[in-house]
Amino acid sequence: VTDKARYDKICYRHIKSTGVNRGLDWLSEHGQADLLAMVHHPRHFLEKLLTGSHTLDIARHIPIPLLVFPPGYCGVF
């Protein structure tokens, strides 16, 4: 994203975590971010029951704005 946007104020960080939700929680609390962007990926019924939605989980409690891109978003600037 940072290469395609050609805008030096965008920062990318790779976060290692034991789970997606834990990593997103850590990032929203300690990442010094002004905005969190995610791409929504639809899941099958059974996946929804077993794992839920990472986007919905994080949207319920993060203190910063959340930008959610639709499925299939390719990030063309």
C-alpha positions as CSV (number, residue, x, y, z in Angstrom):
1,V,0.0,0.0,0.0
2,T,2.7,2.5,0.9
3,D,4.5,2.0,-2.5
4,K,1.2,2.3,-4.5
5,A,0.0,5.4,-2.6
6,R,3.2,7.3,-2.9
7,Y,2.4,9.1,0.3
8,D,5.0,9.0,3.1
9,K,2.5,9.4,6.0
10,I,1.3,5.7,5.6
11,C,2.9,3.2,7.8
12,Y,2.8,-0.6,7.5
13,R,3.6,-2.9,10.4
14,H,3.7,-6.6,10.6
15,I,2.4,-7.8,14.0
16,K,3.2,-11.3,15.3
17,S,0.4,-12.6,17.5
18,T,-1.1,-15.9,18.7
19,G,-4.4,-14.9,17.1
20,V,-5.9,-12.4,14.7
21,N,-8.1,-10.7,17.3
22,R,-5.3,-10.4,19.8
23,G,-3.0,-8.9,17.2
24,L,-5.7,-6.4,16.2
25,D,-6.4,-5.5,19.8
26,W,-2.7,-4.9,20.4
27,L,-2.4,-2.8,17.3
28,S,-5.4,-0.6,18.2
29,E,-4.1,0.0,21.7
30,H,-0.4,0.3,21.1
31,G,0.1,1.0,17.4
32,Q,-0.2,4.7,17.6
33,A,-2.6,4.6,14.6
34,D,-5.1,7.2,13.6
35,L,-7.1,4.7,11.6
36,L,-7.4,0.9,11.2
37,A,-8.2,-0.4,7.7
38,M,-9.4,-4.0,7.1
39,V,-10.8,-5.9,4.1
40,H,-14.0,-7.9,4.9
41,H,-13.8,-11.5,3.8
42,P,-17.1,-13.4,3.7
43,R,-17.2,-16.8,5.4
44,H,-19.3,-19.9,5.2
45,F,-22.0,-20.5,7.7
46,L,-19.9,-23.0,9.8
47,E,-16.9,-20.7,9.8
48,K,-19.1,-17.8,11.1
49,L,-20.3,-20.0,14.0
50,L,-16.9,-21.3,14.9
51,T,-14.7,-18.2,14.5
52,G,-17.0,-15.2,14.0
53,S,-16.0,-12.1,12.3
54,H,-12.7,-10.4,13.0
55,T,-14.0,-7.1,11.5
56,L,-17.1,-7.1,13.7
57,D,-15.2,-8.1,16.8
58,I,-12.7,-5.2,16.5
59,A,-15.4,-2.7,15.4
60,R,-17.2,-3.2,18.7
61,H,-14.5,-1.9,20.9
62,I,-11.6,-0.1,19.2
63,P,-11.0,3.6,20.2
64,I,-10.0,4.7,16.6
65,P,-11.9,4.9,13.4
66,L,-12.2,1.7,11.3
67,L,-12.3,1.6,7.5
68,V,-13.7,-1.6,6.1
69,F,-13.1,-2.4,2.4
70,P,-15.5,-4.7,0.6
71,P,-14.6,-8.3,-0.4
72,G,-12.3,-8.4,-3.5
73,Y,-10.9,-4.9,-2.9
74,C,-7.6,-4.8,-4.8
75,G,-6.2,-1.5,-3.4
76,V,-5.8,0.4,-6.7
77,F,-4.9,4.0,-6.1
